Amino acid sequence: MAVDQIQLKTLKDILGSETLNRVKESYIEDSQPKLELLGNAVESLDFATIEQLSHSLKSASSNLALSELARLFANMEAAATQQEPSSLAALYDAVQVTYPEELLELDSLLNAG
C-alpha cells in the first residue's frame, strides 16, 4: 500500500472525514494541471520547471499521506536539481501510473468508515 495509513488516520482524527475529503478534492484540482505542465517540462528538459513543480507536488502529496507519489516527486526534484535527465522520463511514467492508483486507494480508505 502506498498511502501512509498511520498519517492518514491522524489527518482524519484531526480534520474529520468531510474536511479531509475536501482537501483531497483540492489536491486533485491543483495537481492535475501541474502534472500536465510537469510532463511538458520533462519532454523539453526544463529543469527549473521540473524542480519547482516536483517540489510543490511532493509537498502536497506528502501532506495528504500519498507517500509513494511524494517519493517519486522527491526523486524527480533531485534529478532536476542535479540536471540529470536520464531518469526523468521513467520517473514521470511511474507518476502517471501511481497517481490514479494512490488516489483510488486514498478514496477507498477515506470511505471505509
N, C-alpha and C positions, 0 to 999 in steps of 0.2 A: 504494500500500500504506500502510496506516495504522499498522501495527506498526513500531516503530523496530528494524529488523533488526540494526543495529550494537549497540545497547543489549541486545537480546535475546541476541545471541551472547556478549556479555560476561557477562551473567547466567548463561547456560548453561555457560560456561567456569568461572565461579566456583562456582556452586551444583551443577552437574550436572543432567542431564535429569530424573532422578527427583525431586529436591528441587524443581526448578522446576515440574514438573507438580503437585506437592503445593501449592505456592504459588498456582498458577493455580486449583486446586480451592478453596482457602481464599478466594481473591479472589471467586470465583463465589458461594460460600456467604454471604460477607459483603455483597457488592454487591447481590444480588437484592432482599433486603428493603429495603435503603437506596433502591434505585431506586423501589420502590413508595411508600415514605414521601416521596421527593422528588416524585413525581407528585402525591400528595395535597397537598404543600406548595405546589406550583406552582398547583394548582387554587384553593387558598384564599389565595394570595399571602402565605404565611407566610415573609417574607423572612429572618428569623433562622434558621429551619429549612433553607431552601434554601441559605443561605450555609454553614451547618455541614455539611450533607450533601454539597454540591458540593465543598467543600474536602476532605473526607475521601475522596470518590470520585476527585477529581483526583489526590490524592497516591497513592492505591492504584493507580490506573490508570497513572500515570507510573512508579511503581516496577516495574510489570510490562511496560513498554515499549509500552503502549497509548496511543500519542501523540495520535491523533485524539480518543479519549474524554477524555484529560486536557485537551486544548484546549477541548472542549465544556464540560466541568465548570468549567474556569477562567473561561470566558465567563459561565456561569450564576452562579458565585460573584461575579463582578464586577457583574453586573446586580442580584443580590440585595443586595450591599453598597451599591450606589447607589440601591436601591429603584426600579429601572426595570422595571416589569412587561411592557413591550411585547415584549421578545424572549424572555421565559422559556418560554412555551409552545412556540415554534418550536425553541428550543434543546433542550427536553425531548423533543420529537418527533424531533429529529435524534439524540439519545442513544438513543432507542428503536430506531432503525434501525441505528445504528453499533455498539451494544453486541454484538448477536449476530454481526455481520459481523467485528468485530475479534477476538472470542473464537474464531470459526471460523478466521480467519487465524492467530491465535496457536497454536491446536491443530495446524493444518497445519504450521506452521514448527517446532513442538516435536517433531513426529513425523516430520519429514523427514530424520532421521538426523543 
